[in-house]
Amino acid sequence: MRKIIFILLATISGNLTSAQEIEGIPGEVKPKYILVVHGGSGTMPKENMTPNIEKEYRSILKKALQEGYNVLNAGKSSLDGVQAAIHVLENSPLFNAGKGSVFANSGKNEMDAAIMDGSNLKAGTVSSISVIKNPIDAARAVMDQTEHVMLSGAEADKFAEEAGCEAVDSSYFYTEERWKQLIIAKTKAQPKTSSLNNIEELKTIFGTKDLDFKIGTVGGVALDKDGNLAAGTSTGGMTNKRYGRIGDSPIIGAGTYANNLTAGISCTGWGEYFIRTVAAHRVSALVEFGNKTLDEAAHQVINEIDEMGGDGGLIALDKNGNISTPFSTEGMYRGMVDEHGNISVYIYK
């Protein structure tokens, strides 16, 4: 009876738009909590995707979603949920982040990561780190334990280790597949200096199929039980990158953004274009000021990048639990889990 009276009073006063918002204690709003993850756009061409390889990708995506869901279901924050999910993806050699990071021209792994709290716009990012096992942990440490937003290079590694993040020997990040990709990328960049200047021949010799050197990232966006949004992104960058190149992933507003007023966004793709369009923030701005739905805003941004000559995708989650996952490449590893624990995973369109 108290619940009915409360709903009537709230409706009359204009403080309630839907009686469905009331559950349990009168006046208590319980937003649905949800998590979305991605493992990078581009993906392996469908004709090269074997059932076993696809099973591996789907298994890791599901594990990431389950880990994130367990955290959110326990009442922890969206930041914790995003971090837990990205942990799983960083620990897999299948994705270009953490263990599976690609190699720079120097033959080293240079990793970037970012995390952002939509409730207060706090953020932490790291770039060009090389010894921290889970770069997303380093980004979280920057946000929680410093007054800064971005730290880079060896000093960022040093800080993260002192902050309690696990450090590993650089050999931990070596995978044969990524090393082959570096050799192919170098040959492609300087074909006249190599006797193996036929890329198709190299692909056959090395047995590697993942040759999109600029695409590959992991990320997550979450909405928790308190209605707070968070977003995080982690990447090994671009194969054969030089000159200390940094992509969009650790740049707040470009590859990563979260704002409770609008949405949480994590991007993947050709980073230079996402930086130039300030892609993640543009999605948020189109929702807040452009009178766009989340899906309209997300698709518009990806279309704009495509028209400029770039490609990629993004995942976005708004304060009402709406999801958008547009991409302009052949596929994007992605998945979501709702407040009931229902998991969905997709690879191609």
N, C-alpha and C positions, 0 to 999 in steps of 0.2 A: 504494500500500500504506500509506504514511504517513497518507494522508487517511482510509482506512478505519479504521485503528487509532485515530486521533484522534476520529473520530465515535463509535466504541464506547466509548472512555474518557469522553468528554464526556457521552454518554448515561447511562452508569453513575453518573457523579458528579452528575448532575442539572443540569449546566450548559448543556445543549443541549436544546431542545424539538423541533427538527426538523433532520434531516440536510440538508434543502434550504437551510438557512441557510449552509452551507459551500460556498464557491466559491474556486477558486484556492488560495492559501496556506492550509494547515491552521490553523484558528483565526480566520481573517479573515472577519468578517461584512460582507457587502455589501448593505445595504438598497436596495430599489428607490427611485429618485428620481422625483419626479413634480411637476407644476405644475397648479394650477387657477386660472382667472381668472373674473371677472364684470365686466359692463359696466352693471350696474344692474338693478333689478327694475322692475316696472310695464310697461315697454316700449310700443312702438307697438301699438295694437289690431290683431289679426290681419287684420281686414277691410281695414285701411288699409295693410298691408305689401305693397308691390309687389315683384316679383322683383328689380328692380334695387337697391332699397333694402336688401332682405334680403341680397343678394350683397355689398353694401358692408359691412354689419355683420359678416357671416361672415368676410370677407376681413381686416378689422382684428383680429378676435378670433384668427384663425389666425396672423396676423403676430405678435401679442403672445405667443402660446403658443410660436411658433417661436423668437422672440428669447430668451424665458426658457429654453427647452429648450437652446439653443445654449450659454448661460451654464452651466447645470447640467451639461450633458454634458461641458463643458470642465473640470469638477471644481471650479468655483467654488461659493460658498456659496448657501444658500437665500435669504439676504437679497439677494444680487446677482441671483438669478433673478427674485425678486419685483419688485425695482426695475426691471430691464430690461423685464419684461412690462408693468408699469404705465406706463413711459415711452411705450410705443407707444400705449396707450389715452389717455394725457393729450395726446398730439400729434394726436389725431383730433378733429374737431369733432362727431363723432357721439355722443360721451359727455359727461356732465356732470362734467368734470374737466379741468384744464388748458385747452387750446385751446377746448373745448366748454363751458366753465363757464357756468352761468346767471348772471343779473344780480340783485343785491340791490335793494331798494327805492330805494336811493341812485343806482342806475344804474351801480354799480361791480361788478366781479367780486371776490368775497371767498372765497378757496379754503382748504380744510383738507386735511391729509394726516397719515398715521401709518404707522410701520413698527415691527415688534417682532421680536426675536431669541428664539426658543424655547429656545435652549441656555443662556441666562443671564438671561432676562427683562429685558434692556435694551430700551429703547424710545425713540423720538423722535417728536414730533408738532409740527405747526404749525397755527395757525388764523388765519383772516381775513388771509391774505397776498394781495398783489395784483399783484406784478411778477415773481415767480419763474416761469419758463417751465414747469418741472416740479416741482410742490410735493412730490412724493415724494422728490426730491433734498434739499429743504430739511429734511424730516423725518429723513432718513438723516444729514444733517450735524448736526442737533441730537443725535442718538443717539451719533454717533462723535466729535464735537468739543466737546461740552459735558458738564457734570455734571447738566444738567437733562433733563426729559422733554418739556415743552411750552413753546413760545414763541409769541407771538401778535402780530398787527398789524404796524405799520410797523417796529417793532424786530426782529421776526422776519424781515421782508424784508431789512432792513439786515444782520442777522447772516448770512443765507443767501448774500447777494451777496458778503460778505467771506469766506465759507467756500468760495467758488468755484462756487456755483450760478449758472446763467445767468439774468440778468435781462433783461426785455423791456419795451417800452413797453406801456402798458395797452391800446392799440389792437389788440395782437396777439390779445387774448382776445375781441374783438368778432366775433360771428356774427349775421347777420340773423335767423336762426331763433330764437336765444335772446332777442334784443331784442324780437321780436314776442311771445314768451311773456311777457315782463315787462309789456308794454302790456296784454295780455289779462288777466294776473293782477291788475294795478292796477284795471282796469275791473271785474273780477269782485268785487274787494274793496270798491269804491265805486260800485256801479251807478247810484245816484241822481245822481251828479255827471257822468255821461257820457251823451251822446246815443246812444252805441253800447253799450247795456246788454244786448244779446242776445249771449251768448257764442257761440252757434252762428253768428250773423251775423259776429262777429269772426273766427271760425275760417275762414269762407268768404272773407272779405276778405283775411286775411293768409296763407291757405293753409297754416296750421300745424296739425299733428295731435297733436303731443306736448304734452299739456296737464296732465300730472300734475306739479303744481308742487313737490311735496315729495319726489319720488323721483328718484334718479339718482346713481350713484356708480360708481367702478371699484375693483377690488381684486384681490389675488392671494394665494395661499398656496402654499408650496413645501416639499418634503422633498428634501434634498440627499444626495449620496453618503456623507456622514459621518453621516447619520441625524438631522440637525438641521432643525427646522421654523422657518419664518418666515411672517409675515403682513404685508400692507400694504394701505392703503386711501387713496383720493384722491377729492375731490369739490369741486364748485363750490357745494354747499349747496342751499338752497331758493330757488326763484324768488320774488322780491319779499320776501325776508326782511328784518326790521327789528330795531332795537335791539341790533345786534351779535350776533345769534343764532348759536350754534354747535351743530352737530348731533352725532351719535354718532361719526362717522368718526375724528376725532382724539382721541377719549377712549378710553384704554386700558381694555379690559374691556367697553366698550359696543359700539363698532363694529369694534374691532380687538383681537386677542389671539393670542398664540402661546406654547406651553409644550411642551417636548419630552416631558413626561410624558403629555400628552393630545393636543392638536391645535393647528392654526393655523386661525384663523377671521377672515373679513372679511365685514362685513354691508352691506346696502343696503336702504333703505326709509325709513319715517317715523321720523326720528332720535330724536324725543322718546320714543317707545316703547322703542327700543333702549337709550336711556340709563336709563329707569326700570326696565327689567328687567336691566340690565347684561348684555345678551344674549350677547355673545361669551364673556365669562367664565363665564356660566351654562352654556353648552354644555360648556366645559372641566370645570366642577365636576360636572356630571351624569355625565360620563365617569369622572372621578377618584373621586368619592365616591358617586355615585348608581347605580353598577353598570349604567350604560346603554351601549349601543353608540354609536358616533359618530352613526349615522343616527337612532337613537332620540332621542338628546339634541338634535340639530339640529332635528328635526321638532317635538319638544316645545316648544322655545323659540319657534319660528315660530307654532305653534298658540296658545301663551300670548299672544303679541303680537296675534294675530288676534282672540282672545277679548276683549282689552282695547279693541279698536277701531282698532288700528294695522294696518299691513301692510308687506310687504317680503320679503326673503329673505336668505340667507347662503350662503357656500361654506365648507366645512370639510374639513380633511385631517388624518388622525391619523398617529401615528408608524409605523404599519404600512402606510401607503399607502392606507387606506380613505378614500373620498370621500363627502360628502353635500352636496347642493345644493337644499335645500327652499325654497319660496317660496309666498306666499299671493296674489300678484298674477297677472295674466293670463300673464305671462311673465317671464323673467329672462335677459338675455344672459349666456351662460356657456360655458365650454369647459375641456378638460383635455388634457394630453399626458403620456404615460407614458415610462418610461426607454428605450423603443425608438423614441421619436419619433412614435408614433401619436397623431394629433390628432383630437379630437371636439369639435364645436361645436353648441350648442343655443340656441333662443330661447324657444319655447313649451313647454308641458307635454308 
